[in-house]
């Protein structure tokens, strides 16, 4: 019975309010996710987040009992009030998040072959965190540009996957945007990231294309 209880309790929060108010107690449980700012204005109203292009990087605390071995992260978003209570510099929190993700995720440029077609994508090889977080991994973007030997476009297929299109093989930006919008119509709402196309070029920073 105890074994079954522990198994069932795996996704139940056992954190108290005092735990959540203490940065030192929950820092190992800190992660981020990306959402579209315009599409989530109401959700973001009281959340602590960092703007990134047309997106928002939202911090959250995984409240699951066995969060390290859970198939996916679940928890509560960090509010502006909680962030103030922590009284910790944003750079410190961001460094902690990168450390946490680095222990369980591997963001890579992958080649996916379907029949005779090959597609390049950014994904978390372990599927523990959103593949779209590769947009924040400059080392991964720089490595991709080096391998491709040219700038490239990034199409947000979903929060889990970003398609890579070398500049020399890309259609017009408006055509690529139309393709994304059409694809988004077929996608569950909770998987959507953006209708925009991103670009990584000589500036070596992600931009909205067009």
Secondary structure by P-SEA (a helix, b strand, c coil): caaaaaaaacccccccccccccccccccccccccccccccccccccccccccccccbbbbbbcccccccccbbbbbcccaaaaaaacccaaaaaaaaaaaaaacbbbbbbbbbcccbbbbbbcccccccccccccccaaaaaaaaaaacccbbbbcccccbbbbbcccccccaaaaaaaaaaaaaacccccccccbbbbbcccccccccc
